[in-house]
Amino acid sequence: MFKKYWQKIRTDLKVLRDGPPGQRFQNFVDYRLEKRGKQQILWRLLTFSSGIFLILFGLAIGWLPGPGGFVAFIGIGIIIQEIPIIAKWLDQLETGLRSCLQFFKKQKSESTQ
C-alpha cells in the first residue's frame, strides 16, 4: 500500500521537476486537475481540509521543540497546490529568480577576468 502511495508522489514530483521553467507550476496544477477527473471536487475538498488541519496542528504544537513549524509549512504547501493563481505567481517568481541568478553569474565571471 505504501509503495503505491510513494510511487504516486514520485510521479507527481517528476512532473513538477521536468516542467519547463516559467510554466512548471501551472502545468502541475493542470496535471493534477486532469488526473483527478470527475472526482475533482471531492479531492480538492479533502486536500484543502488536510492542509488546514496540518496548519492548525502545526500552530498548536509549534511551541514544542521539533517539527511544529514544519508541519504548518507542509500544510501551506498542500493548499498551494490547489490554487492556480499561486501557480502562476510561482512561475513568475521562478523566471525572475533565474534571471537574477544569470545576471549575478555573469557579473561574477566578468569581475574575475
Salt bridges, closest charged atoms under 4 A:
ASP12 OD1 - LYS35 NZ 2.91
ASP18 OD2 - LYS14 NZ 2.67
ASP18 OD1 - ARG17 NE 3.32
GLU82 OE2 - ARG32 NH2 2.70
GLU82 OE2 - ARG36 NH2 2.52
GLU82 OE1 - ARG44 NE 3.28
GLU94 OE2 - ARG24 NH2 2.81
GLU94 OE2 - ARG98 NE 3.34
